[in-house]
Amino acid sequence: MKCISVYTDNFELFSDVFEQVMEMDLQENDERELEGVTVSDSGEVPQHYVERMSVKPEVVVMRDRTKGVTILQHGKVFEILIPSPSDETEAAAL
């Protein structure tokens, strides 16, 4: 899964920039600023990362089913987890 980090603890601001972040063509380790918020491609995370993070009490897990992404919010960062085509193939096989 591709991980895009949005460095803010403000949910309203995150919501305002979410669509723009999803449209950005970030390369691995690419970092940009959008409306005063730093957005970076944090590379790939393993499939079990969501499960491991979701058991922590300080982590909020959200899903955007229309886009097929999972969003983790913890501390001062939102992580948008975007399944890669191979992740979707593996999930369909289960």
C-alpha positions as a Markdown table, in Angstrom:
| # | Residue | x | y | z |
|---|---|---|---|---|
| 1 | Met | 0.0 | 0.0 | 0.0 |
| 2 | Lys | 1.2 | 3.5 | -0.8 |
| 3 | Cys | 1.3 | 5.8 | 2.2 |
| 4 | Ile | 0.8 | 9.6 | 1.8 |
| 5 | Ser | 1.3 | 11.6 | 5.0 |
| 6 | Val | -0.5 | 14.9 | 5.6 |
| 7 | Tyr | 1.1 | 16.7 | 8.5 |
| 8 | Thr | -1.7 | 18.4 | 10.5 |
| 9 | Asp | -3.8 | 17.6 | 13.5 |
| 10 | Asn | -6.7 | 19.7 | 12.2 |
| 11 | Phe | -9.4 | 17.5 | 10.8 |
| 12 | Glu | -11.2 | 20.3 | 9.0 |
| 13 | Leu | -8.1 | 21.4 | 7.2 |
| 14 | Phe | -7.3 | 17.8 | 6.3 |
| 15 | Ser | -10.8 | 17.4 | 4.9 |
| 16 | Asp | -10.4 | 20.6 | 2.8 |
| 17 | Val | -7.2 | 19.4 | 1.2 |
| 18 | Phe | -8.0 | 15.7 | 0.9 |
| 19 | Glu | -9.3 | 15.8 | -2.7 |
| 20 | Gln | -6.3 | 17.8 | -3.8 |
| 21 | Val | -3.9 | 15.4 | -2.1 |
| 22 | Met | -5.5 | 12.4 | -3.9 |
| 23 | Glu | -5.0 | 14.2 | -7.2 |
| 24 | Met | -1.3 | 15.0 | -6.6 |
| 25 | Asp | 1.2 | 12.9 | -8.5 |
| 26 | Leu | 3.7 | 12.4 | -5.7 |
| 27 | Gln | 6.7 | 10.2 | -6.3 |
| 28 | Glu | 8.3 | 8.2 | -3.4 |
| 29 | Asn | 9.8 | 10.5 | -0.8 |
| 30 | Asp | 8.4 | 13.5 | -2.6 |
| 31 | Glu | 7.3 | 16.4 | -0.3 |
| 32 | Arg | 5.1 | 19.3 | -1.1 |
| 33 | Glu | 3.2 | 22.1 | 0.7 |
| 34 | Leu | -0.5 | 22.5 | 0.1 |
| 35 | Glu | -2.4 | 25.3 | 1.9 |
| 36 | Gly | 0.3 | 25.5 | 4.5 |
| 37 | Val | 0.3 | 21.8 | 5.1 |
| 38 | Thr | 3.2 | 19.5 | 4.3 |
| 39 | Val | 2.2 | 16.5 | 2.2 |
| 40 | Ser | 4.7 | 13.7 | 1.5 |
| 41 | Asp | 4.8 | 10.3 | -0.1 |
| 42 | Ser | 6.0 | 8.0 | 2.6 |
| 43 | Gly | 6.6 | 5.0 | 0.4 |
| 44 | Glu | 5.0 | 1.6 | 0.8 |
| 45 | Val | 3.7 | 0.1 | 4.0 |
| 46 | Pro | 2.8 | -3.6 | 4.5 |
| 47 | Gln | -0.8 | -4.9 | 4.4 |
| 48 | His | -0.7 | -5.6 | 8.2 |
| 49 | Tyr | 0.2 | -2.0 | 9.0 |
| 50 | Val | -3.4 | -1.0 | 9.3 |
| 51 | Glu | -4.2 | -3.9 | 11.6 |
| 52 | Arg | -1.2 | -3.1 | 13.8 |
| 53 | Met | -2.0 | 0.6 | 14.0 |
| 54 | Ser | -5.8 | 0.2 | 14.5 |
| 55 | Val | -5.3 | -1.6 | 17.9 |
| 56 | Lys | -3.6 | 1.5 | 19.3 |
| 57 | Pro | -6.0 | 3.7 | 21.4 |
| 58 | Glu | -4.5 | 6.9 | 20.0 |
| 59 | Val | -5.1 | 6.0 | 16.4 |
| 60 | Val | -8.4 | 6.8 | 14.6 |
| 61 | Val | -9.1 | 4.7 | 11.5 |
| 62 | Met | -11.4 | 6.0 | 8.8 |
| 63 | Arg | -12.3 | 4.5 | 5.4 |
| 64 | Asp | -13.3 | 6.2 | 2.2 |
| 65 | Arg | -15.1 | 3.4 | 0.4 |
| 66 | Thr | -15.7 | 5.5 | -2.7 |
| 67 | Lys | -11.9 | 5.9 | -3.2 |
| 68 | Gly | -11.0 | 2.6 | -1.6 |
| 69 | Val | -8.5 | 4.2 | 0.8 |
| 70 | Thr | -7.9 | 3.9 | 4.5 |
| 71 | Ile | -7.0 | 7.0 | 6.6 |
| 72 | Leu | -5.2 | 6.7 | 9.9 |
| 73 | Gln | -5.0 | 9.8 | 12.2 |
| 74 | His | -2.6 | 9.9 | 15.1 |
| 75 | Gly | -0.7 | 12.7 | 16.7 |
| 76 | Lys | -0.2 | 15.5 | 14.2 |
| 77 | Val | -0.4 | 13.4 | 11.0 |
| 78 | Phe | -3.0 | 11.8 | 8.8 |
| 79 | Glu | -1.8 | 8.8 | 6.7 |
| 80 | Ile | -3.7 | 8.0 | 3.6 |
| 81 | Leu | -3.2 | 4.4 | 2.6 |
| 82 | Ile | -3.9 | 3.6 | -1.0 |
| 83 | Pro | -4.0 | 0.0 | -2.1 |
| 84 | Ser | -1.7 | -0.9 | -5.0 |
| 85 | Pro | -3.1 | -3.2 | -7.7 |
| 86 | Ser | -1.2 | -6.2 | -6.2 |
| 87 | Asp | -2.9 | -5.5 | -2.8 |
| 88 | Glu | -6.3 | -5.6 | -4.4 |
| 89 | Thr | -5.5 | -8.9 | -6.2 |
| 90 | Glu | -4.4 | -10.5 | -3.0 |
| 91 | Ala | -7.5 | -9.3 | -1.1 |
| 92 | Ala | -9.8 | -10.6 | -3.8 |
| 93 | Ala | -8.1 | -14.0 | -3.6 |
| 94 | Leu | -8.9 | -14.3 | 0.2 |
